């Protein structure tokens, strides 16, 4: 990314001159692709955390019953 900016800002390449429209487009497309994947991963992690919390609560209840 830095090489892309330096080459185009210094005038060595005229592919994507300042304001770097193609570079912004690449970042936008990457964000569009990655955002749903991140949201899915967060949802799955939240589900896993909920299941672990429920299992822990059941285990704690079983321990309390076993102690009495």
C-alpha positions in Angstrom: 0.0 0.0 0.0 2.8 2.4 0.9 4.6 1.5 -2.3 1.5 2.2 -4.3 1.1 5.6 -2.7 4.8 6.6 -3.1 5.0 5.5 -6.7 1.9 7.3 -7.7 2.5 10.4 -5.6 6.1 10.9 -6.9 4.9 10.5 -10.4 6.7 7.2 -11.3 3.4 5.7 -12.3 0.3 7.4 -13.7 -2.0 4.5 -12.9 -3.7 6.0 -9.9 -2.8 9.7 -9.3 -3.7 11.6 -6.2 -6.5 11.2 -4.6 -5.9 7.5 -5.3 -9.3 6.5 -6.5 -8.3 2.9 -7.4 -6.7 2.4 -4.0 -9.9 3.7 -2.3 -12.0 1.4 -4.5 -9.8 -1.6 -3.5 -10.2 -0.7 0.2 -13.9 -0.4 -0.2 -14.3 -3.7 -2.0 -12.2 -5.4 0.7 -14.4 -3.8 3.4 -17.6 -5.0 1.7 -16.2 -8.5 1.5 -14.9 -8.7 5.1 -17.6 -7.0 7.0 -20.3 -9.7 6.7 -17.6 -12.3 7.6 -16.7 -10.4 10.8 -20.4 -10.1 11.8 -21.0 -13.8 11.3 -17.9 -14.6 13.4 -19.1 -12.3 16.1 -22.6 -13.9 16.1 -21.1 -17.4 16.3 -18.8 -16.4 19.1 -21.7 -14.8 21.0 -23.6 -18.1 20.6 -20.6 -20.1 21.9 -20.2 -17.7 24.8 -23.9 -18.1 25.7 -23.7 -21.9 25.5 -20.6 -21.9 27.8 -22.3 -19.6 30.3 -25.4 -21.8 30.4 -23.2 -24.9 30.9 -21.3 -23.2 33.6 -24.5 -22.2 35.4 -25.8 -25.8 35.2 -22.5 -27.1 36.5 -22.6 -24.6 39.4 -26.2 -25.7 40.2 -25.1 -29.3 40.2 -22.3 -28.6 42.5 -24.6 -26.8 45.0 -27.0 -29.7 44.9 -24.1 -32.2 45.4 -22.8 -30.3 48.4 -26.2 -30.2 50.2 
